[in-house]
Amino acid sequence: KDIENPGSFLLNDHAFSYTYSAGILLKNKKRNSRQTASLLGIAPVDYQPYLQMTPLMGSDRSLNRLKENFSSSQLYIGGQATKKQFLNQLSQNDIVQLYSHATADDNGTEPTLYFADSLMLLSELKMLGNLDTQLIILSACNTAVGKNVPGEGVFSLARGFAAAGIPSSITSLWAIDNHATFRLSEKFYEILAQNKPTDIALQEAKLLFLQENPGRYQLPYFWADKVLVGKTFTFNLRNHYWAYLGVIIFAILLIEVLVYHQKKKEIPF
């Protein structure tokens, strides 16, 4: 940030992405994804009482708004957003959006991700295998936080999904604000649907958020927590079959009209 200009951020001129190590970056290569990217959306909203998690109100509405950018999507909301559904569908989709709670600190407590019925520990991610998912957006608190192991780096939930083969994630550096998270996520997918790469889409989503939300939302706390880690991709979110079909039909009709007028000219009087 420019000290002489309080409203100026590096974000205005640069898109950022990070990586845990060159080894992980080279290991997680992009696989042959579907022609049109599919979305898996998870939003528990409410949780089993024993989990002692507050309801995440509004996450279901936000998830329904952002799915409009996709031709193919599977949403699991409320009681359907179970750990089992998440695990069953995770590798079947190119992009995963998760609105939930997570807990983590840098004191050695194992990072934990919550679903409607149960929780998932960081150590469980080791059993997921080499996933085909390309991008996971962890919209939950502290998903980039974990114990810093010398020579290894921070062991966070995002790091766990990277180790499971997901080459790219958008993760949170600290406790998130719900309103900012929902709006930023929705803007991100709108821009991603314009065939812009993930780092540019996140940058532009943050800039739009700053333009549309004055006052306290200008503080980096509300938007700077979300960072892209891993590879940068461009996705095709919509199936343009009907658009192509319309062009073909129009071309056929145009040819028929031209042929008709040509034949009229050739008819002798």
C-alpha positions as CSV (number, residue, x, y, z in Angstrom):
1,K,0.0,0.0,0.0
2,D,1.2,3.5,-0.9
3,I,1.6,5.5,2.4
4,E,1.0,8.8,0.5
5,N,-2.2,7.4,-1.0
6,P,-4.2,5.5,1.5
7,G,-6.7,4.3,-1.1
8,S,-3.9,2.7,-3.2
9,F,-3.1,-1.0,-3.0
10,L,-0.8,-3.3,-5.0
11,L,-4.0,-5.1,-6.0
12,N,-4.8,-2.2,-8.4
13,D,-1.8,-3.2,-10.6
14,H,-1.0,-6.8,-9.8
15,A,-2.7,-10.2,-9.6
16,F,-1.1,-12.5,-7.1
17,S,-0.8,-16.3,-6.7
18,Y,1.4,-18.4,-4.4
19,T,2.8,-21.9,-4.1
20,Y,3.9,-24.1,-1.3
21,S,7.0,-25.3,-3.2
22,A,8.3,-25.9,-6.7
23,G,7.9,-29.6,-6.1
24,I,4.2,-29.4,-5.3
25,L,3.7,-27.0,-8.3
26,L,5.4,-29.5,-10.7
27,K,3.6,-32.5,-9.2
28,N,0.1,-31.2,-9.5
29,K,-0.2,-30.9,-13.2
30,K,-3.5,-30.1,-14.9
31,R,-5.3,-33.2,-16.1
32,N,-7.6,-33.6,-19.0
33,S,-10.6,-31.7,-17.7
34,R,-14.1,-31.7,-19.2
35,Q,-14.8,-29.4,-22.1
36,T,-17.2,-27.5,-19.8
37,A,-16.1,-27.2,-16.1
38,S,-18.6,-28.6,-13.6
39,L,-19.2,-27.2,-10.1
40,L,-19.6,-29.0,-6.8
41,G,-21.1,-26.7,-4.2
42,I,-21.3,-27.4,-0.5
43,A,-23.1,-25.3,2.1
44,P,-24.2,-27.0,5.3
45,V,-25.8,-23.8,6.7
46,D,-26.8,-25.6,9.9
47,Y,-24.8,-28.2,11.8
48,Q,-25.5,-31.0,14.2
49,P,-25.7,-29.7,17.8
50,Y,-22.7,-31.7,19.0
51,L,-20.5,-29.8,16.5
52,Q,-21.2,-26.6,18.3
53,M,-21.0,-24.5,15.1
54,T,-23.2,-21.4,14.5
55,P,-25.4,-21.5,11.4
56,L,-23.9,-19.9,8.3
57,M,-26.9,-17.9,7.2
58,G,-26.9,-16.8,3.6
59,S,-24.5,-19.3,2.3
60,D,-27.2,-21.3,0.6
61,R,-28.5,-18.2,-1.3
62,S,-25.0,-17.3,-2.4
63,L,-24.3,-20.8,-3.6
64,N,-27.5,-20.7,-5.7
65,R,-26.5,-17.3,-7.2
66,L,-23.0,-18.4,-8.2
67,K,-24.2,-21.7,-9.8
68,E,-25.9,-19.5,-12.5
69,N,-22.5,-19.1,-14.1
70,F,-22.3,-22.9,-14.8
71,S,-24.0,-25.2,-17.3
72,S,-23.2,-28.1,-15.0
73,S,-23.4,-28.0,-11.2
74,Q,-24.2,-30.2,-8.2
75,L,-25.3,-28.4,-5.0
76,Y,-25.6,-30.0,-1.6
77,I,-27.2,-27.6,0.9
78,G,-28.3,-27.9,4.5
79,G,-28.7,-31.5,5.7
80,Q,-27.5,-32.8,2.3
81,A,-24.1,-31.2,2.7
82,T,-22.6,-34.2,4.5
83,K,-19.1,-35.4,4.7
84,K,-20.0,-38.5,2.7
85,Q,-21.6,-36.5,-0.1
86,F,-18.5,-34.3,-0.3
87,L,-16.1,-37.2,-0.5
88,N,-18.3,-39.0,-3.1
89,Q,-18.6,-36.1,-5.4
90,L,-15.2,-34.3,-4.8
91,S,-13.3,-35.9,-7.7
92,Q,-16.3,-35.9,-10.1
93,N,-16.1,-32.1,-10.5
94,D,-13.5,-29.6,-11.8
95,I,-14.3,-26.8,-9.4
96,V,-15.4,-27.2,-5.7
97,Q,-16.9,-24.3,-3.7
98,L,-17.3,-24.9,0.0
99,Y,-19.1,-22.5,2.3
100,S,-18.6,-23.7,5.8
101,H,-16.7,-23.4,9.1
102,A,-13.1,-24.4,9.8
103,T,-10.9,-24.2,12.8
104,A,-7.1,-24.0,12.8
105,D,-4.2,-22.3,14.7
106,D,-0.5,-22.2,14.5
107,N,0.0,-24.0,17.9
108,G,-0.3,-27.6,16.5
109,T,-4.0,-28.1,16.8
110,E,-5.1,-30.2,13.8
111,P,-7.0,-28.1,11.3
112,T,-10.6,-29.2,11.0
113,L,-13.3,-28.7,8.3
114,Y,-17.0,-29.0,9.2
115,F,-20.0,-30.5,7.4
116,A,-23.6,-30.7,8.3
117,D,-23.3,-34.0,10.0
118,S,-19.6,-34.4,11.0
119,L,-16.1,-33.0,10.7
120,M,-13.0,-33.7,8.7
121,L,-9.5,-33.5,10.0
122,L,-6.4,-32.5,8.0
123,S,-4.9,-36.0,8.5
124,E,-7.9,-37.5,6.7
125,L,-7.0,-35.7,3.5
126,K,-4.0,-38.0,3.0
127,M,-6.4,-40.8,2.2
128,L,-8.1,-39.1,-0.7
129,G,-5.6,-40.2,-3.3
130,N,-4.8,-38.2,-6.5
131,L,-7.9,-36.2,-7.1
132,D,-9.0,-35.0,-10.5
133,T,-10.4,-31.7,-9.2
134,Q,-8.7,-28.6,-10.6
135,L,-9.7,-25.9,-8.2
136,I,-11.1,-25.8,-4.6
137,I,-12.4,-22.6,-3.0
138,L,-12.3,-23.0,0.8
139,S,-14.6,-20.2,2.0
140,A,-14.1,-20.8,5.7
141,C,-12.0,-19.3,8.4
142,N,-8.3,-20.0,8.6
143,T,-8.1,-22.6,5.9
144,A,-4.6,-21.4,5.1
145,V,-3.5,-21.6,8.8
146,G,-1.7,-24.4,10.4
147,K,1.5,-25.4,12.3
148,N,4.7,-24.2,10.6
149,V,7.0,-27.2,10.3
150,P,10.7,-26.2,9.7
151,G,11.7,-27.2,6.2
152,E,8.1,-28.2,5.2
153,G,6.0,-25.0,5.6
154,V,2.5,-24.5,7.0
155,F,0.3,-27.6,7.3
156,S,-3.1,-26.2,6.6
157,L,-6.4,-27.5,5.1
158,A,-5.4,-25.9,1.8
159,R,-2.0,-27.6,1.9
160,G,-3.8,-30.9,2.6
161,F,-5.9,-30.6,-0.5
162,A,-2.8,-29.7,-2.5
163,A,-1.1,-32.9,-1.3
164,A,-4.2,-34.8,-2.4
165,G,-3.6,-33.7,-5.9
166,I,-5.8,-30.5,-6.3
167,P,-3.4,-28.1,-8.1
168,S,-5.1,-24.9,-7.2
169,S,-7.0,-23.5,-4.2
170,I,-8.4,-20.2,-3.0
171,T,-7.9,-20.2,0.8
172,S,-8.4,-17.8,3.8
173,L,-5.5,-16.4,5.8
174,W,-7.7,-15.5,8.8
175,A,-11.2,-15.4,10.1
176,I,-13.5,-14.3,7.3
177,D,-16.4,-11.9,7.1
178,N,-19.6,-13.6,5.7
179,H,-20.9,-10.7,3.7
180,A,-17.5,-10.0,2.1
181,T,-16.9,-13.7,1.4
182,F,-20.3,-14.2,-0.4
183,R,-20.0,-11.0,-2.5
184,L,-16.4,-11.7,-3.5
185,S,-17.2,-15.3,-4.4
186,E,-20.1,-14.3,-6.6
187,K,-18.0,-11.7,-8.4
188,F,-15.1,-14.2,-8.8
189,Y,-17.3,-16.7,-10.7
190,E,-18.9,-14.0,-12.8
191,I,-15.4,-12.9,-14.0
192,L,-14.2,-16.5,-14.3
193,A,-17.2,-17.2,-16.6
194,Q,-15.7,-14.5,-19.0
195,N,-12.8,-17.0,-19.6
196,K,-10.3,-15.0,-17.5
197,P,-7.6,-16.9,-15.6
198,T,-8.2,-17.5,-11.9
199,D,-5.6,-15.0,-10.6
200,I,-7.0,-12.2,-12.7
201,A,-10.6,-13.2,-11.8
202,L,-9.7,-13.0,-8.1
203,Q,-8.0,-9.6,-8.5
204,E,-10.9,-8.1,-10.5
205,A,-13.4,-9.5,-8.0
206,K,-11.6,-7.7,-5.1
207,L,-11.4,-4.5,-7.1
208,L,-15.1,-4.6,-7.9
209,F,-15.9,-5.4,-4.2
210,L,-13.9,-2.3,-3.2
211,Q,-15.8,-0.1,-5.7
212,E,-19.2,-1.4,-4.6
213,N,-18.6,-1.5,-0.8
214,P,-17.5,1.8,0.7
215,G,-16.7,2.4,4.4
216,R,-15.3,-0.3,6.6
217,Y,-15.2,-2.8,3.8
218,Q,-12.3,-0.9,2.3
219,L,-10.1,-2.4,5.1
220,P,-7.9,-5.3,3.9
221,Y,-9.3,-7.5,6.7
222,F,-12.5,-8.0,4.6
223,W,-11.0,-8.9,1.3
224,A,-7.2,-9.5,1.5
225,D,-7.6,-12.9,3.4
226,K,-8.5,-14.7,0.2
227,V,-5.4,-15.9,-1.8
228,L,-4.8,-18.1,-4.7
229,V,-2.4,-20.9,-4.1
230,G,-1.0,-23.2,-6.9
231,K,-1.6,-23.1,-10.6
232,T,-3.5,-20.6,-12.5
233,F,-6.2,-21.9,-14.8
234,T,-8.8,-20.6,-17.3
235,F,-12.1,-22.5,-17.3
236,N,-15.0,-22.7,-19.7
237,L,-18.0,-22.6,-17.3
238,R,-20.9,-22.6,-19.8
239,N,-21.9,-25.0,-22.5
240,H,-22.3,-22.9,-25.6
241,Y,-24.1,-25.6,-27.6
242,W,-27.3,-23.6,-28.1
243,A,-25.4,-20.5,-29.2
244,Y,-23.5,-22.5,-31.8
245,L,-26.8,-24.2,-32.9
246,G,-28.4,-20.8,-33.3
247,V,-25.5,-19.6,-35.5
248,I,-25.7,-22.7,-37.7
249,I,-29.5,-22.3,-38.1
250,F,-29.1,-18.7,-39.0
251,A,-26.4,-19.5,-41.5
252,I,-28.7,-22.2,-43.1
253,L,-31.6,-19.8,-43.4
254,L,-29.4,-17.1,-44.9
255,I,-28.1,-19.5,-47.5
256,E,-31.7,-20.6,-48.4
257,V,-32.8,-16.9,-48.8
258,L,-29.8,-16.2,-51.1
259,V,-30.5,-19.3,-53.2
260,Y,-34.1,-18.4,-53.4
261,H,-33.4,-14.8,-54.7
262,Q,-30.8,-16.2,-57.1
263,K,-33.3,-18.6,-58.6
264,K,-35.8,-15.8,-59.0
265,K,-33.3,-13.8,-61.0
266,E,-32.8,-16.8,-63.3
267,I,-36.5,-17.3,-64.1
268,P,-37.2,-16.0,-67.7
269,F,-40.2,-13.8,-68.3
